[in-house]
Amino acid sequence: MLNTNTNYAGYLFVHFIGEQPDGEQVYFSYSEDGLHWKDLNGGKPVLRSNLGEQGVRDPFLIRSAKENKFYLIATDLRIASGKGWGVAVNEGSRDIVVWESSNLMDWSSPWTVTLGTPGAGCVWAPEAVYDEAADEFLVFWASATQDADESERKQKIYSARTKNFRTFTPSVKYIERENHIIDTTILASSGSYYRYSKDETTKNIRVEKGRSLDKDAFTPLHAPVLEALMGVEGPQIFKFNDRDEWCLIVDRFAEGKGYLPLLTTDLDSGNFRIASDDEFDMGKTQKRHGGILPITAEEGNCLLAAYGDGHQVLAGQYADPDVAKFGDRYYMYPTTDGFDGWSGTQFKVFSSSDLQYWQDEGIILDLATDDVPWAIGNAWAPAIASHNNKYYFYFCGKMPNQESAIGVAIADSPTGPFRAEPEPLITMGQLRHLGIKMGQAIDPSIYAEQDGKMYLLFGNGDAAIVELGDDMITVREETMRNIAGLHDFREAVTVLKRDGLYHFTWSCDDTGSEDYHVNYGTSESLYGPVTYHYPVLSKNVEKDMLGTGHHCIFHDSETDQYYMAYHRFVTPLSRFSEGKGYHREVCIDPIQFGADGRMKPVVL
């Protein structure tokens, strides 16, 4: 599941949260833009150390592309044990704590490595950088040592080299200054290395640039904003995945305010801009010294599967999911979201064996290409069906006349390749001709009747149903009707049959509204009329789950469990102040039926 390419789509932040009883362990947070973070694992530790000091601080995560794995290293220190900072500086552990993983989900047991030189008072904030020329990692940290010519201990940066984080070269002094120095981080960029360190005497950040990782290869860079920013530590710097801009975060320990981002478009200039409060959101927990690693969308899916909120299942912006089980795997077909005015053009498919980890199976149609001759864009709200060992993908697109239409594509596999029919299946002109009330011809869903007949449900403003032809790429126009009784209907109607009763669900309000929700009703006839009962999916303000709607319902016959897949506004909600209706993420939750046979509201 690990992808070693550089097509990064998000970020993982490993950190601790403070000196409270459980605060000095390893916590995870996830971001898709590097500025807005959501706490993983319910804001609780992901990794715990039961070695050494029984706690860790300053975790740092690095990718070992050659080994196809990750290493996480941390300070062996727990101030909450009550020993105090004096002991931590002068008599602290000389070990670092190490974990490894191949996928960010499954982690080894921790092990310790003694890196501190004899007599070192501590080993703090270990970090690593890959030295490409030497094909090994340079690991560096702060130790309080006292040389023969010194009257007291002084904090300096030491280093060692390793290929596997188990065996290391002897530790050597790496950086020494007139002042105390701790918390060094190194960024490789365009053949140079940039070092950011905390001056432990003046309590600010200093910058250097080097042509290599050699200790004598660095010269100071003037960074006036950083030098003037006092009471900070734990610098971490990373490049944004989608642009030539870098983010440096510093922990405002003196004020107890947590991390602050600073931005630059030119590392050599040393010029940083402090991000305004409305530009970032560090999440619900106050994050202390940690490390940030760019990750792929697939690795983001791993994190959500293992440590997510139990609802969101896809990293990135997607909406309008349709899910079906073919064989022993589930397949999800969503709208690709995040484009102004819902202007995306590509459809993708994901697969899963457990409804938790979803594997990206790639793009199956692109309306901006010749894939769909009749469409010019606006790839919305697909649905999938299987019939006679073929797979039929129903989707929305805009025609050259700017009217929405529903098309169909065919494949021999759930993952394609799909071949679209040259003409749409449903058009507004057709609906006007047939006298069907409709705002837009969008949002298909498929229902298979027990007698083998297949039906297409669709609509915006008003809903309709029509029987599909045996070929699944035509409709029997004489069977098309509007569906009555869908209270407050907006779009996205679905139906399932259970115990002889038809259960209808549909979306209400507007997808850009936080009150977007799903209503529920039943009927004894597939064509209605439907008796409305109540909303079955609604927002949860306390959990920041807003705009919950445009869903599908699918059934696992082996377990007799029903599920609802739907979208909500992207979280954290602070990420987008406008356009939340086209910045959405996909969630899945189980559905239960009550003793009265009715579908129960989904519990968020």
N, C-alpha and C positions, 0 to 999 in steps of 0.2 A: 504493500500500500504506500510505501515511501516513494516520492518522486524527487529525483535529484536534479531536475532541470531548474532553470532560474526564472521560470514563469510564476513568480510569486504573486499571491493574491491577498495575503493577510499577514498578521503578525501575532506571535505568541510572546507574552510578557511573563517571565518567571520572577517572583519577588517574595519578600516576606512583608508583614504588616505592622510589626512593632514588638514591644516588650511584654505584651499581655501573655497570659498563660499559654495560649496556643499560637501566638503570633510569629514565633521564630521557627517556622517550618516553611515548606515551599508551596506557594500559591501560584495559580495560573490565571491569566486574563487574556482575552482574545480581542483583536481589533481587525477590521477590514480596511480602515483608512489610516491607521497609525496614530490617530488623535482621539478617537472615541472608543472606550474600552468597556467590555463586559466581563464581570467576574465569572470564572468557571467553577464548577463543582460546588455550586451554592455558596460561594464565598468562603469555603472551608479548605484546609490544606489538601493538596494532591499527593505530596510526598512528605514523609516524616523520617527523621533520623533518630534511631534508637542507639546510635553509637556515640562514643566520646562524650561531648557535653549535652547530649540528648536534645539537640536543637541545632538549627542552621540559620545563617543570615547571608545576605548578599549572593543569592544564587545567580548563576550565569549559565546560559545554554549555548552550545556550539554544534554545528552540523559537521559530521565527518563524511563527506560525499564518497570518498573511496571505500569506506566500510559500510556505506548505506545505513548509518545510524547517527544517533545524537548522544552527546555527553552533557550532563548537567553537573556542575561543580559548585561548591558552596563553602562558606566559612563554618568551621566547627565551633559554634559559640551560641550560648543561651544566656543572655543577660537576666532573663526572668528567673533564673536559678538563684539569684540573690547574691552572687559572689562580688558583684560590683565592677565598675570600669577599671579600677586600679589593677585588680587581678587579671581582667581581660587583656590589658595592655602588657603587663609585665610577667604574668605567669599563665597566659592563655595556652590553648591547644596549638601545637605545631602541625596539626593535620588539616587536610581538606577532606570533604566528604564528596563522593562521586556516585552518580547513577548513570545508567545507559539505557537507551531505548532504540528500537528500530522503526517506531511508528508514532511516537508521542502519546500512545495509549497505554502500552504495556511497558513497565519499567522494572529494571533489575532491582535486587536488594542493594542497598548502599554499601560502599566500602570506603575505607579511609586510606590516605597516603600521607606519610610524614614528609612535608616539604620544608618546614622551617629549619633553619640552620641551628646547630647546638647553641643554646643560650638565647634564641629568639623569643621575645615575649609573647608573640602572637603571629598568626597567619590570617590576614584579613582580606576580604574581597578578592578571591582568586578569579582571574579571567584568562581567556586563551584567545589566540589568533593563529590562523593557519599560515605557516611560512611555506609558500609554494616552492621557493628555491631549494629549501632543505627537505621538503616533503615531510614535515612534522609540525607539531603544535608548539608554539611558545606559550608557556603558562607563566603568569606573573601575579604578584600579590604584595601586600604591605606587611612588613615585620618591624617590630620595635627592637632594635639591636643597639649595642654599645661597643664601639670599637675601642682599641687601646688608648687612642688619643682623645676620647670623648669622656666628658664628666657625667653624662647621663644618657639614658636611652633616647634614640631618635628613630622616628618612623622613616623607612626607606622602602623602595620597591625592589623585590628580588624576583628571580626567574629561574625556570628549568624548562627542559624540552622533553617531549614525549610523542609517541605515535599511538598509544593505546590507553593513556590515562591510568595505567597500572605501574609501569616502570618509567622512571624519570632519570634524566641526567642530574649530576650534583647541582644543588642550588647555588646561584651566584648573585651578586649585587647587580641590579639592572639600572636603577635611577637613584641618585642621591643629590639632594639640594641643600642649600643653607638652611631652609625651613624644613619642617616635617612634611612628608608627602604620603598620601594614601589614595585609594580609590582611583586607580588608573584604568582606562579603557582605551582600546586601539581600534581604529577603523582603517581598513585597506581600501584605497580608491585610486584608480587610474595610475597604478604603478607606484604610488606613494602611501605612506602610513601617517595617520594623524593620531596623536596621543593627547588625551584629555585626562588631567589628574587634579585631585583636590590638594590644594595647599593647606595642610592641616594647621598651620600657624595662623594664616590670614583668613581661612575658611572660605576660599573662593576657588574657581576653576582656572587652571592654566593650560595652554595649548602648545603643542610642538608638532613639527612636521619632519618626517625622515624619509630618506631615499631607500632605506631598508629597515629591518627590525634590529639591526645591531645597536647596542646601547649608545654608541658614539655617533650614530647617524642622524640624530635629531637636533633641530635648532628651534628656538622659540618662535611662535607666531603671536602677534599682538591681536588680542580679542577684547576690545574695550568693554562691550556689554557684559561679557562673562567676568572679566576682572572686577567690574564694579558691582557684581551680584554677590553679596556676602551671605554667609550662613547657609551654604548649600553643599551637597556632597553627592556621591553615587552617580556620577555622570554616565550616561549611555547615549550612543549616537547610532543612527541607522539611516539608510537612504529610503525614501518613499519608493514604493514599488512601481508607481505609474508616472514618475516625473523626476527630473534632475533637481531634486531638493532634498535636503537632509534635516533630520529632526534630532536635536540634542535635548535630553531630558535630565533635569537635576532635581535632587531631593531637597526640598526646603526644610531641612531638619530643625533649624533654629526657630522657625515660626510654627513648626508642627503642621504645615499645610500640605505635605506630600509633594508629588512630582509636578514640575513645571516644564512645559515644552518651549524650546527656542528653535527658530527656523533659519536656515541659510540656503542660498542657491550657489554659494561659492566658498568651498572649504578653505581655499588659500587666503581669502580676504580676512578671515577671522570675524566677519561681521554677522552677528546673529540678531534676529528680531524676537522679542519675547511675545509668545502667543497670548492673545487676549482671552479672558475667561470664557467667552462664548465660542471660542475656536476649538476647545477640547473638553473632554469628559473622561477622567481617569477611572470612573467606575465607582461602585458603592463602598468598597473597602479602601482605606488610605494606604497606598502602596509605598513601601520602603525599598531601599537599594536592591535592584534586580537587574535583569538583562532582557533585551528584546531581540527576537530572531524573526526575520522574514520567512513565511511559510507558503506553501502552495494551497490552492483551494482544496485539493484532496486531503492534505494534512489538516486543513481546517475542518473538513468533514470528520476526520478521525477524532479531533478534539471535541467536536459537538456530540459525537456518538458516545464518547467516554465521559465527558465532564460538562456537557451542555445543560440547559435548563429543563430537559425532559420534553420539550416541545419542538424547538427548532431542530431541523435535521439536515439542512443544506447550508453550507457556507456560501456567502455571496447573496446577490439579489435575484430572487426568483418569485413567481407568483402563479396563481391559477393552476395548481397541480392536479394532474390526473394520474392515479396509481392503479395498477392491475398486477395480479400474480399469474405468471406463465411458467409452468413447470414448478421448480423449487425456488424461483427468485421473483422478487417484486421489481416492477419497473415503474419509474416516475417520469412523467412528461410535463414539465412546467413551462410557463412563459418566462423568457429571459428578461429580467427587469432592470431598472436603474437608468432608463433612457427618458429624456424629457418628452412629455406628451405621449408616453407609451409607444415610442417609435422604434423599439427593437425589431430586428429582422430574423434572428436565429432561434431555432428550436434545438434543444438538447435532450438527451435521455440519460437517466441515472438508474443503476440497479443495486439491489441489496438482498442479502439473505436473511436479514434480521430486523429490518425497518429502522435500524439505528445508524449503521455505517453505510453510506451511499457512494457508490463508485461512479465516476463520470465516464459515460460510454461515448461521449462526443456529440458533435453537431449532426443532426439528421436532416435538417432542411434550412436553407437560408433564402429568405424572400428577397434579398438584395441581389441575388444571382439569377441564373436561368433555371434554378431548381423548380420554381413555380411560375410558369409562363404568364398566368393571369394576374399575379399579385405584384404590387410595388412596395409593400412594406407593412408595418404594424402587425407583427407576428404575435397573436394573442391566443390564449385560452384553448389549448389543445385537449383532445380526448383520444383514447386508444381502444381498439377492439380486436378480438381474434375470431376468425371464422374459417373453417376448412383449411387449417394449417397456414393461413395467411394472416398478416397483421395490417390493420387499417388505422391510419393516423388521420384524425379529423382536426382541422385547425382553422384559425381565422386569419384573414389578410385583407388589406385594402386593395380595391380595384383601381384602375386608372381614373375612373369617374369619382373617386374618393368615397365610394360606398363600401361598407364592410361586406364580406362574403365568407362562406365556409367552404373549404376545400378538403380533399382527401388524397392521401398518398398510401402506397402499398409496399409491403416488404415481406420477405421470407423469414425474417428474424425480428424480434422485438427491438433490436438495436440497429436495424437497417442493413444495407442501404435502402432508403425509402424513395420511391418514384411517384411524384405527384401527377395526378390527372391534369390534362392541359386546360380544363375548364372547371370553374367552381361547382360545387354540389348544390349550394343554396345561395341565392342572390336576392337582393331587395326587389329587383324587378320581378322576379318570379313570385315573391310573396305578395306584391301589389296585384299581380295578375290573378292570383288565387284568392285574394280578399283576406289575407292573413294579416292581422294587426301586428306591427313590429316596429320598434325604434331602430335597432340595428340587428343585422343577421350575424350574431356572434354567440360564443359560449356553448359549443356542442357538448353533449354527454350522450353516452350510449347505454341502452337498456336491452337486455336479452330476455325475451319472454320464454316461459317454460315450453311452449310449442315450437321453439326454434326461431321465431320471428325476431328480427332486430329492429330497434327503434332509435331514432335520433331526436333528442330533446334540445331546444336551443332558445335563444331570444334575449332581447333587452327591451325593457319597457313593457312588453307583453311576451308571454312564453308560448311556444308551440311544440307540437310533436308530430312526427311523420314516420311511417314504416319505411325501412330501407329495402331496396331490391335485393334479390338473392345474391347479386354480384357485390353488394356492399358499397358500390360507387354510384348508385342511382337511388332515387327516392320514388315511392309510389305517391304521386301528387294527390291522388284522390283520397288518400288517408290523412292528409295534413289538416290539423285543427289547432286552434288556440286552446290553451288549458285554462279553465275557469277556477277561481277560488284561491289563487296564490296571493294571499294578503300582502300588500305592500311590495309586490314583486319588482325587482330591478333587473336581475340577470341570474345566470348560472343555476338553472333548475336541474335537479337530479331525481331519480326515483329508484327504489328497490322494493322487492316484494318479499314479505315475511309473513308466514302463517295466513296466507290468503289475502293479506291487506297490502295495498300500495302505500309506501311511505315516501312522501315528496319533501324535498328540502330545496331552498332557494335563497339567494342573497338579496339583501335589502339595503336601502340608503345608497350612498355613493362610495366607491372604492377609495376616494380621497378623504372620506370622513372617518373619524375615530369610532363612530357609531355603526359603521358597516357591520352587518351581522347576518346570520342565517336563520330563517324561519322554517317551521316544520308543520306539516299537515298530512292527513291520510285520505285515502279514497278507496272505494271498492272497485273502481274502474281505472284502467291505465289512462284513459282520456279525461278523467275527472267527472264531475267537479270535485275539487279538493276541499276538505274541511280543515281550516287553519286551527292549530292548537296553541303554539307558543314559540318563542325563539329557542333554538337548540344550540346556537353558538353565539356568544356575545363577549364583548371586551371585558378585561379584568384590569381596572385602572391601577390597583395596588401592585400588580405584577408587570406593569408597563406593556400589557398586551392589548394593543388598540388596532382598530381596522380589521378585525378578524372576520374573514369571509372568503368568497369564491373558492369553494371546496369541492371535493369529491368524496364519495363513500365507497369503501371497498371491503370485501369479506374474505377472510381466510377460512375456507371450508374445513380444513384439518382441525382447527381449534374452535370453529364457529364464532370467531371474534370479528366484530366490525370495527373499522377505523375511519376517522375523518382526517383527510389531508386538506390544509387550507393555508392561506397566507395572512400575515399581520404586518404592521408597519415595522420597518427596520429598527432594531434595538442596538445600542441605547437610543431612546427617542430624541435625544439631543443632537444626534448626528445630522439630521436634516430638518431645517426650520421650515422649508417649503417643499412642495411636491412629494409629500409622504405617500400619496396614492400611487406613485410609480417607483417608490423605494420600499420594496417589500421582501419578506423572507418566509420560507416555507416551514410549516409545522405539521406534526401528526399527533393525534390523540385517540385513545380508544373510545368507542361508543358502547353504551349499555342500554338495554331495553328493560322497562319496568314490568311489574306483574300484570299491568293493564295492557301490555303489548306495545305500548308507545315508546318511542325513542326518548331517552332521558337527555336533558341538557348536558353538553360537554363541560366537564369540570376543568377549568384552567387554573 
